[in-house]
Amino acid sequence: MEGQRQAFVMKLKPGCEAEYEKRHREIWPELKQLLSESGVYDYSIYLDRETNRLFAFQKTRGSGGSQSLGETEIVKRWWAYMAPLMETNGDLSPVSVELREMFHMD
């Protein structure tokens, strides 16, 4: 089945770049497994150092993605773990803005 491409932006708090990168290098195996089992693959996050904006891109099998896993306990724990480093909503989920694809070339 052909996958979908999804992109979104989030905001990193100033001075948190190294810790954010460290925590993602050490991503919890159970979270990585959940993402994979949910159809998420080819997932990257980039930082614009001038604005502290995080640009996330992922491919998914099916219609879901990392953004649709917020009801799982492991994701809620990850959000709480990452909350000190990012702009968050009241439920500690990252403030995230979905981006519309304007162009794609294989």
N, C-alpha and C positions, 0 to 999 in steps of 0.2 A: 504494500500500500504506500502510495506517495505521501510523504510527510508535509507538514506545514512549516513555514518559517514565522517566528514571532520575535518581535523586538520591543523593548521598553526601556525607559530611563528611570533612574533613582538618584538620590542625592546623598553623598558621603559627607559627614561632618568634617570640618577642617582639622587637620592633624591626625586623622585616623587611617590614612592610606596604608601604612605598614601593617597595622593590626588587621585591617580588613583583608589584605592580601594573605597574611599569615593564617587567618581563620579559614580562608577558602583553600589554601594549600592543604590544610588539615581537616577538610570537610568530613563530617561524620559518615562512616561507611553505611549506616542505616539510612541516612538522608540520600546519599548517592544511589543506593539501591532503590529507594522509593521513586526517585526521579526516573531512573532507568525503567523500572516496572510500569511507570505511568506514561511511558512513551517519549520521554525527554532524552534527546541525544544531541551531540554537537553543540554544546552549551558553552558560551564564552561571555565574559563580562570585561568591559574596557573602561578605563578611567580617563576623563578629560581633566587634566590637572589644573587648567585655568579656571574651571567652573565647579570642580568637585562632582560633576555629573558622572554617573555610572551608566554606561550603555550596555544593555544585555541583549544577546541574540541567542536563540535556540531553535533547533528543529524538533518537531514533535511528530510522533505517529498517532494519528487520531486527532480529535479536536481539543484535547486538554493541553496542559503545559504546566510549568512550575507555578504559574500564577493561579491555577485552579486547585491547588493542594492545601489551601489555608485551613481546612477543617481537620487536618491530620495532626495528631499530637506531636510528632517529630518536627513538623514544619512550625508549629506554634513555639516549640522549644528553641528552634533555630532562630526564629524572629526575636525572641526574648534575648538570646545570646548576642545577636547582631544589633539590637536596638540602640545600645550606647554609641554605636558608630555611624548611624544613619538617621535621616529624617524618617519618622514613623507616624502611622495613624494611631488612633486610640487603642486598637487591639494589638499594637506593636508590629503590625505588618509594615513593610517598607512603603513609603509614599512612592507610588509607581504610576507612570504614565505610559500607556500602550502607544506604540508608534505604528502608523499606517505605512505599509510598503508602497513606495512610489516608483521603484525600478528594481528589476532583478535580471541578472544575466548569468546563465550557466556557462 
